[in-house]
């Protein structure tokens, strides 16, 4: 597989370019690892299905492209609904860039917002952002349908402005 790692990286870059996405080195590494794991899944079923109708490189490129595009679509979907996990390095870099005064000011804004929010909105924000619950868990806790959580968060964001923690 090491022989085809360059091919795999090229497929990842081309797929990202086709979807107009700019990938960080961490994203490329994650996609590469996901693709390798998928190729090795179920005792290398994808590789055992190779019938020799084309070269192995072409076969791997097609499979890798399908895997990468599926992952990129999933990521784009999660971004649209605010479910994307950041890399630890990106989070640390972001948090270290903010000064203590900025963090205190942000905390004051959050405290003010929490005081003026209706009870249900406050509970939702606490469940999602402070307790780290998923949309499904927050929906169960609040007794709401799961598909109402995203729109409710969007209305809160639109109504009360963009706080860094709500983006």
C-alpha positions as CSV (number, residue, x, y, z in Angstrom):
1,X,0.0,0.0,0.0
2,X,2.9,2.4,0.6
3,X,3.6,2.2,-3.1
4,X,0.2,3.8,-3.8
5,X,0.2,6.5,-1.0
6,X,1.2,9.2,-3.5
7,X,-1.7,8.2,-5.7
8,X,-4.0,8.3,-2.7
9,X,-2.8,11.8,-1.7
10,X,-3.3,13.0,-5.3
11,X,-6.9,11.6,-5.4
12,X,-7.6,13.4,-2.1
13,X,-6.3,16.8,-3.4
14,X,-8.2,16.5,-6.7
15,X,-11.4,15.6,-5.0
16,X,-11.1,18.5,-2.6
17,X,-10.4,20.8,-5.5
18,X,-13.4,19.5,-7.3
19,X,-15.6,20.3,-4.3
20,X,-13.8,23.7,-3.9
21,X,-12.6,22.8,-0.5
22,X,-9.3,23.9,1.1
23,X,-7.9,21.0,3.2
24,X,-5.4,21.4,6.0
25,X,-2.6,18.9,6.3
26,X,-4.5,17.4,9.2
27,X,-7.6,17.0,7.0
28,X,-5.5,15.3,4.3
29,X,-4.0,12.9,6.8
30,X,-7.4,12.1,8.2
31,X,-8.9,11.4,4.8
32,X,-5.8,9.3,3.9
33,X,-6.2,7.2,7.1
34,X,-10.0,6.9,6.5
35,X,-9.4,5.7,3.0
36,X,-6.7,3.2,4.0
37,X,-9.0,1.9,6.8
38,X,-11.9,1.5,4.3
39,X,-9.7,-0.4,1.9
40,X,-8.6,-2.7,4.7
41,X,-12.2,-3.1,6.1
42,X,-13.7,-6.5,6.1
43,X,-10.4,-8.3,5.5
44,X,-9.5,-6.1,2.5
45,X,-12.8,-6.9,0.7
46,X,-12.3,-4.0,-1.7
47,X,-8.9,-5.3,-2.8
48,X,-10.1,-8.9,-3.1
49,X,-12.8,-7.7,-5.5
50,X,-10.2,-6.5,-7.9
51,X,-10.7,-8.5,-11.1
52,X,-7.8,-7.2,-13.2
53,X,-9.9,-5.4,-15.8
54,X,-7.7,-2.4,-15.3
55,X,-4.4,-1.7,-13.5
56,X,-4.4,-1.9,-9.8
57,X,-3.5,1.8,-9.6
58,X,-6.6,2.8,-11.6
59,X,-8.8,0.5,-9.5
60,X,-7.5,2.0,-6.2
61,X,-7.9,5.5,-7.5
62,X,-11.5,4.9,-8.3
63,X,-12.3,3.3,-5.0
64,X,-10.3,6.0,-3.1
65,X,-12.1,8.8,-5.0
66,X,-15.5,7.3,-4.0
67,X,-14.4,7.0,-0.3
68,X,-13.0,10.5,-0.2
69,X,-16.0,12.1,-1.9
70,X,-18.3,10.3,0.5
71,X,-16.2,11.6,3.5
72,X,-16.1,15.2,2.0
73,X,-19.9,15.1,1.5
74,X,-20.4,13.9,5.1
75,X,-18.1,16.7,6.3
76,X,-19.9,19.3,4.3
77,X,-23.2,18.1,5.6
78,X,-22.0,18.3,9.2
79,X,-20.6,21.8,8.6
80,X,-23.9,22.9,7.3
81,X,-25.5,21.8,10.6
82,X,-22.7,22.8,12.9
83,X,-21.5,19.3,13.8
84,X,-17.9,19.5,12.7
85,X,-15.2,18.5,15.2
86,X,-12.1,20.7,15.1
87,X,-8.6,19.2,15.3
88,X,-7.0,19.5,18.7
89,X,-4.2,21.5,17.2
90,X,-6.5,24.0,15.6
91,X,-8.5,24.4,18.8
92,X,-5.3,24.9,20.8
93,X,-4.0,27.5,18.3
94,X,-7.3,29.4,18.4
95,X,-7.5,29.3,22.2
96,X,-3.9,30.4,22.7
97,X,-4.4,33.4,20.3
98,X,-7.1,35.0,22.5
99,X,-6.0,37.1,25.4
100,X,-7.3,36.6,28.9
101,X,-9.1,39.9,28.6
102,X,-10.9,38.7,25.5
103,X,-11.9,35.5,27.2
104,X,-13.3,37.5,30.1
105,X,-15.2,39.8,27.8
106,X,-16.6,36.8,25.9
107,X,-17.7,35.1,29.1
108,X,-19.4,38.4,30.1
109,X,-21.3,38.4,26.8
110,X,-22.3,34.8,27.2
111,X,-23.5,35.5,30.8
112,X,-25.6,38.5,29.6
113,X,-27.0,36.4,26.8
114,X,-28.0,33.6,29.1
115,X,-29.8,36.0,31.4
116,X,-32.0,37.4,28.5
117,X,-32.7,34.1,26.7
118,X,-36.0,32.4,27.1
119,X,-35.8,29.3,29.3
120,X,-36.0,26.7,26.5
121,X,-33.3,28.5,24.5
122,X,-31.1,28.7,27.6
123,X,-31.6,25.0,28.3
124,X,-30.8,24.2,24.7
125,X,-27.5,26.2,24.6
126,X,-26.5,24.7,27.9
127,X,-27.2,21.2,26.7
128,X,-25.3,21.6,23.4
129,X,-22.4,24.0,24.2
130,X,-21.8,23.5,27.9
131,X,-22.8,19.8,28.4
132,X,-21.6,18.7,25.0
133,X,-24.8,16.8,24.2
134,X,-25.6,15.7,20.6
135,X,-28.7,17.1,18.9
136,X,-30.5,13.8,19.6
137,X,-29.6,13.9,23.3
138,X,-30.6,17.5,23.6
139,X,-33.9,16.9,21.9
140,X,-34.7,14.0,24.2
141,X,-33.8,16.2,27.3
142,X,-36.0,19.0,26.1
143,X,-38.8,16.8,24.8
144,X,-38.6,18.2,21.3
145,X,-38.2,16.5,17.9
146,X,-34.5,16.1,16.9
147,X,-35.0,17.9,13.6
148,X,-36.2,21.0,15.5
149,X,-32.9,21.6,17.3
150,X,-30.9,22.9,14.3
151,X,-33.5,25.4,13.3
152,X,-33.9,26.6,16.9
153,X,-30.2,27.1,17.2
154,X,-30.2,29.0,13.9
155,X,-33.0,31.3,15.2
156,X,-31.0,31.9,18.5
157,X,-27.9,32.8,16.5
158,X,-29.9,35.1,14.2
159,X,-31.8,36.8,17.0
160,X,-29.0,37.3,19.5
161,X,-26.0,37.8,17.3
162,X,-22.9,35.8,16.7
163,X,-20.9,34.8,19.7
164,X,-17.7,32.8,19.1
165,X,-19.2,29.9,21.1
166,X,-22.3,29.8,19.0
167,X,-20.7,29.7,15.6
